[in-house]
Amino acid sequence: MDTIFIMDGGQLNYLYPLKKWRLLDLNSLQRESQYPGTYSGFKKLIQKLEKRDVLNSFRLGESRRKYVYLTKRGGAQVGLDSAALNISTETLLHDLKVAQVCRSLLDLRAIKKIELEHEIILEKGKNQYTPDALVYFENKGDAFQMAFELELTRKSKSKYLDKISFYLKSNYYDYVLYFFNDRGVMDSYKKHVQGAYGAESFEKILLALNTNMNNKNPKFEESLVFFMGKEVQLKDIFNK
């Protein structure tokens, strides 16, 4: 018979950032959870929780940086349902980068709140697609909702044009931010979106590019954004 392991209040507090962001490296989790001890002490706590089947981990890239996420058992203890824990090896990198970009967006003054896909509650029947994240921002006293989509790979033209058609027709989303790490992929999207829906579609659709996404310091605030017919930096739009 399996022994049931219940975390104490302190341990739970250190894992609550994973309820929001799903995947975090150890340094980020220690910082977000405000763990008061040393990094080596935090690593020992994480190793203990891995052995208790509360956390899973993986290492990424040449740096072999360690990332952790909640198991079904761990998610249940922080109140996260099974759908939100649906992390597969095929989507690990995508989910990780969504969290990384969105956490950086919160550093921009105009952006007030972000909900990731597992947190978004949409009216059934009115929303054909759920974005990777929903960004709430303000401009000159007005509040806006912006869908966020991360495109790390080139999808079929029909697939992304169908989704963009939905966004353009939707009154729920004021803007849509597509984020890329490859100039060729972004330019292909831009060409086909303009051909299908006209240049005016870029009054609602923003295309952002950061080719340093895999670097230690990608400087997301300096990402180039194609919007309203010109390219500007992300901070020029959302740091006002």
Beta strands, then each sheet from edge to edge (+ up, - down):
strand 1: 24-25
strand 2: 55-60
strand 3: 65-70
strand 4: 111-116
strand 5: 133-139
strand 6: 142-151
strand 7: 175-180
strand 8: 205-209
strand 9: 224-227
strand 10: 230-233
sheet 1: 1+ 3- 2+
sheet 2: 4+ 5- 6+ 7+ 8+ 9- 10+
end
